[in-house]
């Protein structure tokens, strides 16, 4: 642990979890453009290992 928080290197796998925006579903979806993603990462522990869960939310 450092002043910047946990330091996790490339040896820890990352599992990306896509979280779709409701605006991009249905008949009005073409009226929206994806301009970015908001990413939140959480360290999760599995028996005998760790994994980083990366939640990606669309920003419209």
N, CA, C and O atoms as a GROMACS GRO file, in nm:
protein
  240
    1UNK      N    1   0.085  -0.118   0.000
    1UNK     CA    2   0.000   0.000   0.000
    1UNK      C    3   0.089   0.124   0.000
    1UNK      O    4   0.185   0.132   0.077
    2UNK      N    5   0.058   0.219  -0.086
    2UNK     CA    6   0.130   0.345  -0.092
    2UNK      C    7   0.034   0.460  -0.072
    2UNK      O    8  -0.085   0.439  -0.048
    3UNK      N    9   0.084   0.584  -0.081
    3UNK     CA   10  -0.003   0.701  -0.070
    3UNK      C   11  -0.106   0.706  -0.182
    3UNK      O   12  -0.214   0.764  -0.165
    4UNK      N   13  -0.074   0.645  -0.297
    4UNK     CA   14  -0.166   0.643  -0.410
    4UNK      C   15  -0.265   0.527  -0.401
    4UNK      O   16  -0.354   0.517  -0.485
    5UNK      N   17  -0.253   0.442  -0.303
    5UNK     CA   18  -0.342   0.327  -0.289
    5UNK      C   19  -0.270   0.197  -0.319
    5UNK      O   20  -0.147   0.192  -0.316
    6UNK      N   21  -0.346   0.094  -0.348
    6UNK     CA   22  -0.287  -0.036  -0.380
    6UNK      C   23  -0.215  -0.030  -0.513
    6UNK      O   24  -0.262   0.033  -0.608
    7UNK      N   25  -0.100  -0.095  -0.520
    7UNK     CA   26  -0.027  -0.106  -0.646
    7UNK      C   27  -0.041  -0.249  -0.694
    7UNK      O   28   0.010  -0.343  -0.633
    8UNK      N   29  -0.111  -0.264  -0.805
    8UNK     CA   30  -0.139  -0.396  -0.860
    8UNK      C   31  -0.070  -0.404  -0.996
    8UNK      O   32  -0.092  -0.318  -1.082
    9UNK      N   33   0.013  -0.507  -1.015
    9UNK     CA   34   0.085  -0.517  -1.142
    9UNK      C   35   0.008  -0.606  -1.240
    9UNK      O   36  -0.103  -0.650  -1.211
   10UNK      N   37   0.067  -0.630  -1.356
   10UNK     CA   38   0.002  -0.704  -1.465
   10UNK      C   39  -0.018  -0.853  -1.435
   10UNK      O   40  -0.086  -0.922  -1.512
   11UNK      N   41   0.038  -0.903  -1.326
   11UNK     CA   42   0.019  -1.044  -1.293
   11UNK      C   43  -0.121  -1.074  -1.240
   11UNK      O   44  -0.165  -1.189  -1.241
   12UNK      N   45  -0.190  -0.971  -1.193
   12UNK     CA   46  -0.326  -0.988  -1.141
   12UNK      C   47  -0.423  -0.976  -1.259
   12UNK      O   48  -0.426  -0.873  -1.326
   13UNK      N   49  -0.501  -1.081  -1.286
   13UNK     CA   50  -0.594  -1.076  -1.399
   13UNK      C   51  -0.703  -0.971  -1.377
   13UNK      O   52  -0.742  -0.942  -1.264
   14UNK      N   53  -0.752  -0.917  -1.488
   14UNK     CA   54  -0.861  -0.819  -1.484
   14UNK      C   55  -0.982  -0.880  -1.553
   14UNK      O   56  -0.973  -0.925  -1.668
   15UNK      N   57  -1.093  -0.881  -1.485
   15UNK     CA   58  -1.219  -0.929  -1.541
   15UNK      C   59  -1.307  -0.808  -1.569
   15UNK      O   60  -1.348  -0.739  -1.475
   16UNK      N   61  -1.336  -0.779  -1.696
   16UNK     CA   62  -1.414  -0.662  -1.735
   16UNK      C   63  -1.562  -0.698  -1.733
   16UNK      O   64  -1.604  -0.797  -1.793
   17UNK      N   65  -1.640  -0.616  -1.664
   17UNK     CA   66  -1.784  -0.635  -1.654
   17UNK      C   67  -1.849  -0.515  -1.721
   17UNK      O   68  -1.846  -0.404  -1.667
   18UNK      N   69  -1.909  -0.536  -1.839
   18UNK     CA   70  -1.974  -0.429  -1.913
   18UNK      C   71  -2.110  -0.400  -1.850
   18UNK      O   72  -2.188  -0.491  -1.824
   19UNK      N   73  -2.136  -0.272  -1.826
   19UNK     CA   74  -2.264  -0.230  -1.769
   19UNK      C   75  -2.331  -0.139  -1.871
   19UNK      O   76  -2.299  -0.020  -1.878
   20UNK      N   77  -2.423  -0.193  -1.950
   20UNK     CA   78  -2.484  -0.114  -2.058
   20UNK      C   79  -2.572  -0.002  -2.004
   20UNK      O   80  -2.632  -0.013  -1.897
   21UNK      N   81  -2.578   0.106  -2.081
   21UNK     CA   82  -2.664   0.219  -2.045
   21UNK      C   83  -2.805   0.193  -2.098
   21UNK      O   84  -2.821   0.153  -2.213
   22UNK      N   85  -2.906   0.216  -2.016
   22UNK     CA   86  -3.044   0.195  -2.062
   22UNK      C   87  -3.078   0.281  -2.184
   22UNK      O   88  -3.162   0.243  -2.266
   23UNK      N   89  -3.014   0.398  -2.196
   23UNK     CA   90  -3.041   0.488  -2.308
   23UNK      C   91  -3.004   0.426  -2.442
   23UNK      O   92  -3.060   0.461  -2.546
   24UNK      N   93  -2.908   0.331  -2.440
   24UNK     CA   94  -2.863   0.270  -2.564
   24UNK      C   95  -2.945   0.148  -2.603
   24UNK      O   96  -2.910   0.078  -2.698
   25UNK      N   97  -3.053   0.123  -2.532
   25UNK     CA   98  -3.143   0.013  -2.561
   25UNK      C   99  -3.275   0.072  -2.612
   25UNK      O  100  -3.317   0.178  -2.564
   26UNK      N  101  -3.338   0.008  -2.704
   26UNK     CA  102  -3.470   0.050  -2.749
   26UNK      C  103  -3.468   0.138  -2.872
   26UNK      O  104  -3.364   0.157  -2.935
   27UNK      N  105  -3.585   0.193  -2.907
   27UNK     CA  106  -3.602   0.265  -3.034
   27UNK      C  107  -3.527   0.398  -3.042
   27UNK      O  108  -3.498   0.444  -3.152
   28UNK      N  109  -3.496   0.461  -2.930
   28UNK     CA  110  -3.428   0.591  -2.932
   28UNK      C  111  -3.276   0.580  -2.920
   28UNK      O  112  -3.209   0.682  -2.905
   29UNK      N  113  -3.223   0.460  -2.927
   29UNK     CA  114  -3.079   0.439  -2.906
   29UNK      C  115  -2.993   0.516  -3.005
   29UNK      O  116  -2.883   0.558  -2.970
   30UNK      N  117  -3.040   0.535  -3.127
   30UNK     CA  118  -2.961   0.604  -3.229
   30UNK      C  119  -2.944   0.753  -3.199
   30UNK      O  120  -2.862   0.819  -3.263
   31UNK      N  121  -3.019   0.806  -3.105
   31UNK     CA  122  -3.009   0.947  -3.070
   31UNK      C  123  -2.893   0.975  -2.973
   31UNK      O  124  -2.864   1.090  -2.943
   32UNK      N  125  -2.827   0.870  -2.926
   32UNK     CA  126  -2.720   0.885  -2.828
   32UNK      C  127  -2.587   0.843  -2.888
   32UNK      O  128  -2.581   0.753  -2.972
   33UNK      N  129  -2.481   0.908  -2.845
   33UNK     CA  130  -2.344   0.871  -2.882
   33UNK      C  131  -2.267   0.838  -2.756
   33UNK      O  132  -2.282   0.905  -2.654
   34UNK      N  133  -2.186   0.733  -2.762
   34UNK     CA  134  -2.098   0.700  -2.650
   34UNK      C  135  -1.979   0.795  -2.657
   34UNK      O  136  -1.907   0.798  -2.756
   35UNK      N  137  -1.960   0.874  -2.551
   35UNK     CA  138  -1.849   0.970  -2.550
   35UNK      C  139  -1.733   0.924  -2.462
   35UNK      O  140  -1.621   0.975  -2.476
   36UNK      N  141  -1.758   0.830  -2.374
   36UNK     CA  142  -1.652   0.785  -2.284
   36UNK      C  143  -1.704   0.667  -2.204
   36UNK      O  144  -1.819   0.626  -2.218
   37UNK      N  145  -1.618   0.614  -2.119
   37UNK     CA  146  -1.655   0.510  -2.024
   37UNK      C  147  -1.611   0.556  -1.886
   37UNK      O  148  -1.505   0.616  -1.871
   38UNK      N  149  -1.691   0.528  -1.786
   38UNK     CA  150  -1.652   0.549  -1.647
   38UNK      C  151  -1.610   0.413  -1.595
   38UNK      O  152  -1.688   0.318  -1.596
   39UNK      N  153  -1.485   0.404  -1.549
   39UNK     CA  154  -1.429   0.275  -1.506
   39UNK      C  155  -1.406   0.277  -1.355
   39UNK      O  156  -1.343   0.369  -1.302
   40UNK      N  157  -1.456   0.175  -1.288
   40UNK     CA  158  -1.433   0.156  -1.146
   40UNK      C  159  -1.368   0.020  -1.128
   40UNK      O  160  -1.417  -0.080  -1.183
   41UNK      N  161  -1.260   0.014  -1.053
   41UNK     CA  162  -1.192  -0.114  -1.031
   41UNK      C  163  -1.199  -0.151  -0.883
   41UNK      O  164  -1.182  -0.067  -0.795
   42UNK      N  165  -1.225  -0.279  -0.858
   42UNK     CA  166  -1.232  -0.334  -0.722
   42UNK      C  167  -1.146  -0.458  -0.718
   42UNK      O  168  -1.149  -0.540  -0.809
   43UNK      N  169  -1.069  -0.472  -0.612
   43UNK     CA  170  -0.989  -0.592  -0.593
   43UNK      C  171  -1.076  -0.697  -0.526
   43UNK      O  172  -1.134  -0.672  -0.420
   44UNK      N  173  -1.084  -0.814  -0.587
   44UNK     CA  174  -1.166  -0.923  -0.533
   44UNK      C  175  -1.076  -1.043  -0.503
   44UNK      O  176  -0.979  -1.068  -0.575
   45UNK      N  177  -1.109  -1.115  -0.399
   45UNK     CA  178  -1.032  -1.233  -0.362
   45UNK      C  179  -1.112  -1.358  -0.393
   45UNK      O  180  -1.229  -1.370  -0.357
   46UNK      N  181  -1.045  -1.450  -0.460
   46UNK     CA  182  -1.101  -1.582  -0.484
   46UNK      C  183  -1.016  -1.681  -0.406
   46UNK      O  184  -0.903  -1.648  -0.370
   47UNK      N  185  -1.066  -1.798  -0.378
   47UNK     CA  186  -0.984  -1.893  -0.302
   47UNK      C  187  -0.847  -1.914  -0.368
   47UNK      O  188  -0.839  -1.968  -0.479
   48UNK      N  189  -0.744  -1.872  -0.302
   48UNK     CA  190  -0.607  -1.893  -0.350
   48UNK      C  191  -0.557  -1.791  -0.450
   48UNK      O  192  -0.443  -1.802  -0.496
   49UNK      N  193  -0.639  -1.690  -0.486
   49UNK     CA  194  -0.593  -1.592  -0.584
   49UNK      C  195  -0.673  -1.463  -0.572
   49UNK      O  196  -0.770  -1.454  -0.498
   50UNK      N  197  -0.629  -1.363  -0.646
   50UNK     CA  198  -0.697  -1.235  -0.653
   50UNK      C  199  -0.732  -1.206  -0.798
   50UNK      O  200  -0.669  -1.259  -0.889
   51UNK      N  201  -0.831  -1.121  -0.818
   51UNK     CA  202  -0.869  -1.075  -0.951
   51UNK      C  203  -0.917  -0.931  -0.936
   51UNK      O  204  -0.976  -0.895  -0.834
   52UNK      N  205  -0.891  -0.848  -1.036
   52UNK     CA  206  -0.942  -0.711  -1.039
   52UNK      C  207  -1.071  -0.713  -1.120
   52UNK      O  208  -1.072  -0.756  -1.235
   53UNK      N  209  -1.179  -0.666  -1.059
   53UNK     CA  210  -1.305  -0.653  -1.129
   53UNK      C  211  -1.314  -0.511  -1.183
   53UNK      O  212  -1.309  -0.415  -1.105
   54UNK      N  213  -1.327  -0.496  -1.315
   54UNK     CA  214  -1.334  -0.364  -1.378
   54UNK      C  215  -1.474  -0.345  -1.431
   54UNK      O  216  -1.516  -0.415  -1.523
   55UNK      N  217  -1.547  -0.250  -1.374
   55UNK     CA  218  -1.683  -0.221  -1.416
   55UNK      C  219  -1.677  -0.104  -1.514
   55UNK      O  220  -1.628   0.004  -1.478
   56UNK      N  221  -1.725  -0.124  -1.636
   56UNK     CA  222  -1.724  -0.019  -1.738
   56UNK      C  223  -1.866   0.026  -1.764
   56UNK      O  224  -1.950  -0.052  -1.810
   57UNK      N  225  -1.893   0.155  -1.732
   57UNK     CA  226  -2.025   0.214  -1.756
   57UNK      C  227  -2.012   0.315  -1.868
   57UNK      O  228  -1.921   0.397  -1.870
   58UNK      N  229  -2.105   0.307  -1.963
   58UNK     CA  230  -2.107   0.398  -2.077
   58UNK      C  231  -2.145   0.537  -2.031
   58UNK      O  232  -2.234   0.552  -1.948
   59UNK      N  233  -2.077   0.638  -2.084
   59UNK     CA  234  -2.113   0.777  -2.062
   59UNK      C  235  -2.169   0.829  -2.193
   59UNK      O  236  -2.100   0.831  -2.295
   60UNK      N  237  -2.296   0.871  -2.191
   60UNK     CA  238  -2.361   0.923  -2.312
   60UNK      C  239  -2.371   1.073  -2.306
   60UNK      O  240  -2.422   1.136  -2.399
   0.00000   0.00000   0.00000
